[in-house]
């Protein structure tokens, strides 16, 4: 199949006229003779013979025919499609299959470009086209016009899931039945899907049976990277994944909190041809529990993100044993078995230096444990009992294990009433043999676990029968007697294992089931979901999606197709349950694109025979029109030079001799040459249009914003594009029509022209001169406002050492008379100058914004929705990098990403910027009494 096609093939008919052009161009006027003009031989040298035209040289004829042919071909719109993707095949339909799961997100633009080229190639042949995303829900396929197919293609986006291609086989078969001989183009990501067991072979069989021409486009080596995470031996272990060795051998995994701030980073590297690289995060419990998101830096894919919920947080668990010191020995004490079982998923703490059980409990409660484990602890004093009850009511979990001391006491800190003593099974005086566990009921937190048959319980504490006992039972023996009970008290839970935590009463602590049961119990600590014990429940609670990931790994509002999940959902994401956070912020769960044990595998294409395989890199379509027009222009210039040479103008004594002695012509040539010379920097600056000069007369006539030129090219460019974006926003949303922002040097330029000056802090640049400092002081005294932006909200820590930006700003302001500052209060007029806002985010949203402190409200004065001082604050300080959030490109696209989970952060940044400008221009007019009714109405008060 040829790769050359034409957008306007009828224009090629003009090539028929080239022979006629040949004959027309053969004739050219004769070259004029040069005759001396002596006065005496005027008549004698004139030869009265008839002159005949000379023929044009053949090489010149060929040159001119090439010019005509190049122009004709350019007008015909030639396009070179090396693989012939989408072209050919007559008028038969074309079906484009596009993998749009998260493995395709890395090079999505390239895949979309190839798919667009395929559709445009079909359009040139007049073929109908159908487009389907293999990660989307199956739907009926219908061949439509290429224009409609392009609209469908533009609407496609990567899905945050692994595609399930098998689900589309039925619709593909139906399409091929209706369109015999259709063309199939599959743009594959090269990664096997979670449930793709037969798609490749079935697609090849369909293509062969229906007479369809199948073309597979794929990357030479799938470039996708993915990430999973597990908890192992008390450490957070991440696994960077790839389907095949693809040259992307190293990278960085970042741990972020809920606000998007980085907590830790770990490098990873694939060893040789390995497809998995492991990294470990060992962090203090406070930092570990603050992790909300793990991601591969720079990999814009939902598969490269792992979201962490309450289940992934390590609880701080305190262990207390009520036995004597000689019993608290390794392999003997219950705390030994408990610490080994809890260590993989909890931070286990034991009291140190405490004397007695009560002191041990108080020490652990002072350490703010989430779960307090009491192993065979009997009666406690009233003060300790009251503190434990308060701990449980405030949301803590009390986990107790039976033993001789608990069996002999009368303790209120148990979920059910207990019988004194205990029940012994399999003893000398017992008729019963040891019992094993019964299957867990569906409403139990242990539902889904399978009790091994070899577990034997030889002794237990029995519960007094009452009406609430069945509702408080989580696990029981085969005879129905409870073995684990629980009760909700306040915000917390009390759980009791009716056996010991060691092997004296049962062999449960030696089984893997013991670890799984403890894992589920500890996971309930602090959970907002109701715990069984108060009323029966048929199933786990249902949690609605709160925020979800898109295919590129960005959090946003859930799509319309997203549905709720159960609180015990542990599978990978699907179309109905996209990855994200479900349920309330303090007790929800996270769903990820991959399960912890998932791995990326390459897609096996060996079952496809008779199909064309092309590389994505080589499937690019090239438009040849610019090249042909350039060629025609160059040939035309060559033809012009050839004509001058044949006319004798380029020979010795020709053109130069004719121009010699003609001052006007020589002066004109000199001016042309002078105009082509590059202008010096001074001349270029003087040639700058007056309207863009920062201190020209126009600056006094047009309101414009200004920014300080720091000398750091990246910072200055961000300031310029940021104020340009804010200027456009002001022009489109307010009555203000400001001019282009101006970059100024405070030591040289006049500052009085500008109501607001944006000053980004660049700590790597020298401090302003004394002259600049004095001009800044005069500017602020005379009513001007300077917005200092330290841009350090991402690195500043409350109570920590000052950042380099903060140190730079403090040094600069040390000799200025700066008024007392305060964080912007909610009733400050700045929050209501145009929009109603409560914060001033930029690229970051965690920094504080400071303004001049307002005087305290007079006692007894009427409270107003907006307060202001006597004038405008001369100084505003923030660290949120406002200019980066405002910065836009030539087409209006954002230039810098915002850091934060709020999808409206950039919009709120623009609103805050509009408020700052309107505040500096209008002062405190919004605080006037006349605006109070309108503000109260908008505030809903």
N, C-alpha and C positions, 0 to 999 in steps of 0.2 A: 504494500500500500504506500503510495507516494505521500510524502509529508508536506507537499506544497499545495495550498489551496488559495482561492481568490475570493475576496469579499464582493467584488463587482466584476464577475467574469465577462460580462458583455463588453466591457471596455477593451478587452483583448482584440475585438474585431477591428480596431484601428490599426493593428499590425498589418492588415491586408494592404493598407495604403503605403507601406514602406517602399515597394518597387516604384510606385509613381513618384514618390519623393526622391528616389534615386535619379530619375531622369530630370527632374526639376533642378536638382542641385548640381547636375553635371556642368551646366553653363554658368560661367562667371565672367564679368567684364574683363577685358584685357588690361594688363598692367600698363599704366601710362609711361611713355618714354620720356626720358630726361634730355632736353635739348638746350644747349647754350644759346644765349640770346645776344650775339654780337650785332650791332646795328647794320653792318654791311652785308651780312649773310642771312638776313631775315627771310628773304624769299627763296634763296638758293637751297637752304637746308630743309625746307618744307617739302616732303616727298608726297606727292598727290597719289597715294595708292590706298586702296580700300583695306581697312583693318577688320579682321574677323575675330570673334571672341575665342579665347583660349579655353581649353577644357579644365574643369576642376580636377586636381590630383586625386587619384583613387583613395589614398589614405585619408584625405580630408572628407571625401564622401562617406567613407565607412565611419569616421568619427561622428559626423552629423547624423547618420542613421542610428548610431548607438545612443546619441542624445535623445532622439525621438523614441526609440524603443524603451529606454529607461523611464521616460516620462509616461509612456503608455502603460508599462507594467506597474509603475507606482500608482497610477490612477485606478488600476484594477484591484488594488488592495491585496497584494500577496502576503500570505501568512505561512511561515514554515513551522510545521508541526512534525518534529522528528519521528515521533512514534505514530503519527496519524491518529491520535486519540480523539474520538468523537467524529472523525471524518470518514468518508467512504460509507459503504454499506447501502448505497442507493437511498431510497426514501424510507427504509425500515426504521422502526422506533429505536431509541437508545435509552437504556436503563443505567443510571449511575448509582452505584452502591458506595456509600461513604461511611467508613468507620469513624464514629464521633463519640467514642468513649473517652475517658480521661487519658488513655495512652496516646491519643492523637492530639492532645492539647499542646505538646511541646512544639511541634511543627505544623500547627493548625493552619497558619497562613499559607504555607506551601501547599498543603492538601487542598485548601479552598481555591487557590490559584489554579491548580491542575484540574480540579472539578469544573471551574469556570471555563477553562480552555476547552474542556471536552464538550460542554454545552454550547459554547460559541462555535466550535467546529461542526457540531450537528446543525446549528442554525445556518451556517454557510451552505450546508447541503440540503436544507429544508426538511430536516428530520424532526419528528416529535420526540420529546424527552420527558422522562420521569426521574425523579431524584428521591432517594430514601436514605435516611440516617440509620445505620444498623444498631445504634444504641437507643433509638426512639421506640415508642410503642408501635407494634405492628399495625398497619393500616392498608386499605386497598390502594393499589397502584394504578394510576391512569396517565397515559402519555398525553402531555399537553404541549403547548407551544414553547419554544426555547425561552421566550421572554418570561413566561410563567415559571419555567424551571429555574431560571436565574433568580427570580424573586424567592422561590422556595429555598434555593441554595444560600442566599444571603440570610435567610432566617435560621439556618442551622447553626448550632453552636455545640461545642463539646459538652457531653453529659458527664456528671461526676461519678460514673459507674463503669464497670467492665461490661462491654456490650454482650448481649445474649443474641447471637446471630441466628441461632436455630429457629427462633420465634418468627423470623421473616420468610422462611422457606415457602410457606403456603402462599403468601401474597406474591412472591417472586414467580412461583409456578403458575399462578393464575394470570399474571401479566404476560408471561411467555406463551401461554395458550392463546391469548388474544392477539399477540403480536409475534407471529412466527417469523423466524429469521432476524429477530431484534439483536441489537448489539448490547453487550454487557461490559461495563467498566467498573471494576472493583478497586477502590482506593483503600488499601489495607494498611492498618497500623502495625501488622506483623506480630501482634501479641494475642495469645490464645485467650478466649473468653472463659468465664466461669463455668458455663454450661454448653460450650460449643463442642459437642461430641460428633456431629455428623455434617456440619455446615459445608466444609470444604468439599467433601466427596459429593454431597447432595447437589451443590451448586455446579460442580463439573458434570454430573450426570444430567442435570436439567439442561445445561447448555448443549450437551451432545444430543439429547433426545429432541429438543425443540429447534435445533439448527441455529443456535445463537452463537455469535462470535464473542468469546470471553477474553478480556484484557485485564490483567492484574497489575496494578501500580503499587509499589511498596518501596520503602526505604531499604537501602542495602543492608543496614543493620538498625533495627528499631531503636530510636534514641530515648525512649521513655524511661524515666526513673520513678520508683515508687517507694513508699515508706510504711513500715509496720512497727509496732512497739509492744513490748511485753514487760511484765514485772518478774524479775528473776533474782532470787537470793537478796531481796531488799534493794535491788538496783533497777533503775529504768533502762532497759536494753532496747535499742532501736536497730532495725535492720533496713539498710538501703538496698533496694532491689533493682535488677534490670533483667530483661528477657535473655539477652545475649551480650557478649562483650561488644561494646559500641564505641570505645574510645573515651567515654566519659568516666574516667577511672577515679576521680577524686571529687570531693565536695564538702559542704558544711551543713550540719543539721542544727537548727536553732530551736530553742525552747522559749515560748512566748507566754505571757500572762493574758488575762482576759482583755486588757487594754491594748494588746499588741506590743508591749514592751519586752525586749529580750531579757531573758533570765540566765541563759547559758548557751554555749555553742560547743559542738564537738565535730572534729574533722572525721571524715570516713574515706577509705580507700579500698578499691577492689583489688584483690590479690590476683595478678595474672589474668586468667580467663574466668575468674569467679563471677558469679551473678548475684552474690550476696555479700554485704559488708556490714559488720556489727560495730556499734558504738555504744558506750555506756555513760549514763548520767548518774553520778553520785553526788547528791545535793542534800543539804539539811532539809528536815521534814517541812519546815515553813516554805522554803523555796520549791521543794518538790510538789507540795500541795497547791502551789500557786500556778503551776504549769497548766495552761488551758489548750495549748496548741504546739505540736511539733511539726516542723516542716523542713524540707530540703531547700536551702537558700537558692533563689534564682530559678527554681523549677515551678513554673506556673501550671500546676496540675492538681486536681483534687486527690489523685492517688499519692501525691507527695506530701500529704497533710494527714496528721493523726490528731484527732480531737480528744481531749481528756476530760472526763466528767468526774462526778463524785466517786464512782466505782474505781477509778484509777488512782485516787488519792490514797496515800499511806496514812492510816490512822495511827495515832500514838496510843499504844496499849500498855497499861500498867498491870503487873502481876504481883499478887500477894498470896502467900501460902500461910495458912494458920497453924502449921505444925511447929514442932520444936526444932532447934538448931541441928540436932543430930539426924533429923529426918530430911532436912534440906540439903541433901547430897546429890551429886550428879547420878543419873540413872535411877534415883530413888524418889526424888521430890516431884510432885505434879508439875511444878513450874518448869522443870527440864523438858517434859514432853510438850508443854504449852509453848515455850519459847521456840522450840524447833518447828512446831507446826505453824506458828504465826510469823516467823521470820521472813518467809518469802513475800509477804504482802503487807506487813505492818512494822512499825517502829516499836520494838518491844523494850520496855523499861522496867527495871526492878528497883526497889528501894535500896538506898545505900546508907549505911550507918544508922538506920532507924532501930529503935528499941521498942519492940512490941508491935502487934498487928495494927493498933490504932494509929501509931505514929507512922507506920509504913503507908497506910491508906492516905493520911493527910499529906504526906510528902508527895505521893503520886498525884493527888488532886491539885496540889500547888503547882505541879508541872503541867497542868492542863491536859491531862490525858483525855482521849475521846472514849475509850473503853476501859473500864475497870474490871479486872478479872480477879475474883476471890475463889481460891481453891481450898475447900474444906475449912472455911472460916466460920466459927461458931458465933456466939452472942457477942455483941459489941456494946460499948457504952452509949448512952443517949446522945452525947454530943457528936460522936462519930457517925452514929446512925442518922442523925438529923442532917449532917453534911452530905452523906451519901444520897439521902432522899432529895435534897436540894439539887445535887449534881444530876440525878436522873430527871427530875422535873424540868431542868433547864436544857435538856436535850442529850444528856450523856447516856451511855449504855452500861448497865451492870450485868456482867456475865459471871454466873456462879456455878461451881461444881460441887457435887455432894462429897460426903466423907463422914467419918465417925463424929466429928464435932458438930457438923450441921445436923446430923440425924439426932443428936442428943439435945439440941437446943430448941428454942422457940423464937424464931427470927421473923420479923415483919418484912424483911427485904427479900421476899420470895414471891414468885408470881401466883402460886397456889398454896392452899393450906396443906401442910405435910403431917404425916403420921410419925410419931416418935419411933425411934429405932429404924429398922430397915428390913427389907425382904431379901432372904438368902435363897439362891437357887442352886441346885446341884450339890448341896452340902450333905453331911452325914445324916442329919436329921430332916432333910428336905425330900419330899416326894417328887419335886419338879427338877428337870434338867435345865442347864443354862439355856436362856432364850436368845434368839436373834432378833434383829430389827424387822419390823413390818415395812412394806412399801410406803413411801412418803405420800401423803394426800396431796391432791392438786393445789390446794390453798396454802400449803406449807411453803416457807422460804426454801426448804430443801427439795422442793419438787423438781424432778428431772434427774436427781442423783439416784443411783442404784445401790442399795445396801448389799455388801458381799455376804454370801451365805455362811462364811466362816466366822463371822462376828458373834461372840457369845457374851452375854451379860450374866454374871454370877450373883450380883447383888445390886440392889437399887433402893432408893428412897421412894416410898409410895405417897401418892397424893390423895387427900381426902376427896371422895366423890362429891361433886355438887353440879349444879346446872351449867356453870360456866367452864367446867373442866374441858369438855370437847373443843370449845372455841379457843382455849389457851394451849392446846396440845399441838406441838410442831412435829413430834416424832413419838412413836410408841413401839412396844414390843409386839410380838406376834399374838400374845394373849390380850392385847389392847391396853395394857397399863402404860401410862405416859413415861417416856424416857427423856424428852425435852419439852419444857413448857415455857411460856413467855406471857408477859402482860405489859401493856402500854400504860405508863404513868406520866402524866404531863406531856412534855415533849420527848421524853426518853423511853427506854425500854429496859425491863428486867428479864433476863433469860436464865433458865436453870437447867443444867444437865443433871439428871437424877443419878448419875454415876460419877466416880472419881475421874480426875484428869490423868491419873496414872493407871497402871495395869492391875491394881489390887482388886478392883470390882469387875472389870471387863477388859477385853483386848481391843476395844474401840480406839484408844490412843495409838495403837500400832498400825492402824489401817490408813490408807489414803483417803477414805471417806471422812475421817476425823479432820483432815486438813481442809477438805472441801466444805464441810459444815461450818468450821470456824471462819473460813473465808466469807461465806454468805452472811454469817452473823455479824462479823466486823463491818461488812459493807453496808449494813443497815444503820450503822452509827451515824446520826445526823441526817438520815434520809427523811424526806418529807412524805414519802409514801406511807400509807397506813400499815401498821404492823399487825399481824394476826394476833388476836388475844382479846379483842373487845367484841368483834362481831365476825361471822364467817364471811368470806369473800369467794366468789366463784372463779376469779382469775386476777392476774396482775392488773394494776391500774393502767389506763390508757393515757399516753402523753402526746399532746399535739406538737407539731413542729414549731420551733421558735425562730431559729435562723438556720439556714442551710448553705452548703457550699455549691458554687457553680463548677463547671468543668475546669476552670482555671484556678480553683482553690480559693476563691474569694467568698467571704461570708456575705449573705444578703437575705432578703425576704424569701420565705418559702414559695416555690412555684404553686400554681393552682392544682397541679396533679399530686402534690405531697399529701400524704395521709398520716394519721396518728399511728404510734407504735405502742406495744405493751412495755411496761417498765422493766421487764426482763429480756427485752430484745437484745440478741447478741450476734446476729447475722450480719453479713456485709450489706452495703447499701443497695437499693433497687430504685427503679423509677418512682414507685409509690412511696418509698422511704429513702429519699436522698440523704447523703451524709450531712450531718449538722447536729445541732443541739435540740433536744425535744424536752418539753416540760418546763417547769419553772426554773429560774436560774439557780436556786439554792437546793434543788433536789431532782433535777432532770438527768437525762442520760445523753450520751453522744453515740452517734452512728457514723461509722467510717466506711470509706470506699472499699477497704480490704479488711479481712479478718486477721488477727495476729499471726495465724499460721499460713496465710496465703502467700504464694510466690508467683512471680511473673514467669510465664513460659512462652517460648516462641511458637508461632502458629505453623503447623505442619502443612506444607503445600504439596507434598509429594503425591497426594491423591489426584491432583489436577494434571491432566494430560491434554495436549492439543490446544492449550491456551497460550496467549502471548504474555510474557512477563517483562515489565518495563520498570526502570528506576524512576523514582520521583524526581531525582536531580536531572535526569535526561528527558523528562516529559514536558519541558518548558516550551511554550509556543512563542515564536519570535515574529514580530511584525516587521516586514521587510520594506515598508514604505519609506521610513526615514532614510534608510541606507540608499534606496534607489533615487530619491530626490537629491541626496547629497552627491551621489555619483553623477547625476545629470548636471548639477551645478558645476562640479569640477570639470566635466567634459566641455561644458559651455565656455568656461574660462579658458580651457585649452584651445577651443575653436577660435576664440577671440584673438589669442596670441598668434595662432597659425595664420589668421587673416591679416594681422598686422605684419607678420613676417613675409607673407606672399606679396603684400603691397609695398614692400621695401622700407617700411617704417622702422624696422628693428635692425636694419643693416647699418654698416659704418657710414656715417654721414647722413643717416636717415632722420629719425625722429629728433635726436639730440641736436642735429644741425638746424632743423626747422625751428626748434624752440630757442636756439641760441640768439641772443640779441633781442629777445622779446621780454622786457622786464615785467610786464603784467602777468604773463603766464608763469614765469619763474616765481614771482611773488605768491601766486596762487598755490603753486606746488609746495612752496615753503610753508605756507600757512597750514596746508593739509598735513604735512609731515609733523609740524609743531603740535597740531591738535592730537595726533596719535601718540605723542610722547607721554609717559606716565607723569601725572602731576605730583609735586612734592607734597609731603604731609601738611605743610603750612597752607599750600594752595587748596588742598582738598578740604581743610577745615574752613577756610574762608569761603569755599564754594558751597558749603552746607546751606540748605535753605534756611532763611531767617526764622521760620516758624519753629524749627527744631532746635534752635540755639537756646540754651537754658536761661540766659540772662539778657536776651534781646528785648526790644521794646514790646514785642508781642506777649512776653510773659506777664507784663503788667496789665494786659487787656484780656487775657484768657486765663481762666482758673485752671491750674494744672497741679498734679501731684509731683513730688520730687523724691529722689532717693540719693543717698550718699554713695559716691563711687569709692569703694574700699581699696581697689587695686587688685583684688582677687577676681579673676575673670569669671569663674563659675558663680560666685556670689553675686557679682554685678549683673550677670545675665539673668539670674533668677529674680533679682529685684526689678530689672527692666520688664521682663515678661509678666511678672506678677502684678506690677502697677498698671501695665497695659491691660491685663485681664480685668482688674478692678475698675479701671477707667471705662472700659466697654460696658461693664455691668452697671455702673452709675448712669451712663448715657441711655441704657435700655430700660432701666427701672425707675429712674428719678427724673426730675425736671432739669437736673444739672447736666451740662454738656461740656465736660472738661476737655482740655487739650491733651496732646501726647505727654506722657510723663517725662521729666527731665532728670538727667544724672548730673549732680553738682559736686563741687569740691568746696567744703565749708571754709577753707582758708582763702579761696580766690573769688568765689561767686557770691552774689548778693542773695541773702536768704529771705528777705522780706517779701518776695514775690509769691511765696508758697505758703498756704495755710497749714499743710501737713507735710512733714519730711519723714520718710521711712529710712531707718538706719539699721541695717543688718550688722551684727557684731562678727567680725572676722579676727579671731585672736592671733592669727599668724601675721597680721599686718601691724605696722608701728602705730603708736598712739598719735592722735591728732596734735598738731602744733598748738602753741599757746595762743597764737592768733585765731586759729579755728575755735578753740575753747571759748575765747572771749566773744566771738561772733555768735556762737551757740547760746551763750548766756544772755546776750542782748536779744536774740530771736525769741527765746522763751519768755523773757521779761515783757516783751512787747506784744504778747498774745499768740505767738506761734506755738505749735505742738509738734513734738518730735516723738515718733514711735520707735523705741529701741526694741529690737528683736534679737535675743541671744541665741535662738534656734537650738537650744540645748534641752528641750523638754524630754527627749529620749534618754539623755545621759544624766540629768540632774536627779539627785536623790534627796528626799526630805531629811534634814538633819545630817547629811553627809557633807564632805568637803565641797567647796564651790568649784564649779566647772571652769575651764579656761575662759569661756565666754563671759561668765559671771565675774571672774576676777578682772578681766579686761574692762568690763563696763564699770565696775566699782572704781578702778583706777582713774578712768576717764571722768567720772562724775565727782571725784573727790574734791575738786576745787570749784565746783558749781554749787549754786544755791538751790538745791533740790528740795521741794516741799515734802512734808510727811506723806507717805504713800500707804495705800491699803488695797487689798484685793477688791475687785469691782463688786460692790454690794448689789443684791438683786433689785433694789429700788433705785439704783443710780440712773440718772437720765441717759447715760450712755447705752443702757440696755433697752431703751425705748425711743432712741432718736429717730428711727425709721421703722425698723422691725422690732418685734418683741423677742428678745433673746435673753438667755441666762448664762451664756458662756461665749468665749471668743476663740474657737478652735482654728487651727491652721493645718499644716501638714500633720501636726501632732495635736492631740486634744487633751493631754494631761498637764500641760503647763498652766501656771497661774498668770492672770493678767492684773497689773497694778496700775492704779491711777492716784491722783492727788486725793488725800483723805478729805471727806466731807465733814463739815462741822456737825456735832451731835444735834438731833432734833430737840427743839425746846419742849420743856415739860408742859403737858396739857395742850400742845398744838395739835391741830387736825392732821392725821396721818395721810400723806399723799402717796399715790402710786409711783411717783417719780420725784427724786430729790436731786438737787444740784447745788453747787457752791456759787460764789460770786462770778465766776468766769469759767473758762475752759481749762482743763488740766493741761499744764505746759509739757507734761511728760507722761507717756504711757509705756510700760515695760511688759513684754511678754516673752515667752520662750517657745512658742508654738510654730515658728517658721511660717508666718502668714503668707509671705510672698510666694512660697512654693505651692501653697494651696490655690492661690489666685492665678498662677502662671498658666498661660495658654499659648498654643502655637498659632501658626498662620491660618489654619483651618478651624481654629477654636477648640482643638483637643487639649486636654490637660497634659502638662509636661512632666509632672512629678506625682507619684502615687501618694495617697494619704495613708497614715498609719493609725489604725483604729478600727473598731468593729461597726461603727455607725455608718451606714451607707449614705446618709445625708450630710456627712461631715464637710464635704467640699461646699455644698450649698450653704450650710451654716457658716462656713468660713467667709463666703462672699457676703452673707447678710451681716456678719459682724464687721467686715470691712466697710460696708455701706454705712452702718451705724457710726463707725469711727469718723468717716469723712463728714457725714451730716452733722455730727457733734462738733467737730472742729469748725465747721462753717456757720452753724446756727447757734452754737452755745447752749444755754440752758432753757431755751424757749419751751421745750416739751414739759418742763417742770411748772409752767405757768398754770394758774387756776383754770384757765379757759379750756385746757386739754384734759382736765381730770375726768369729766364724764365719758369722753371717748376712750380714754385708757382703761377706765373701770369696766366699760362695756366689752372691750377686747380681751381683758383679763378674766372675764366671766364673773366679776364680783358685783 
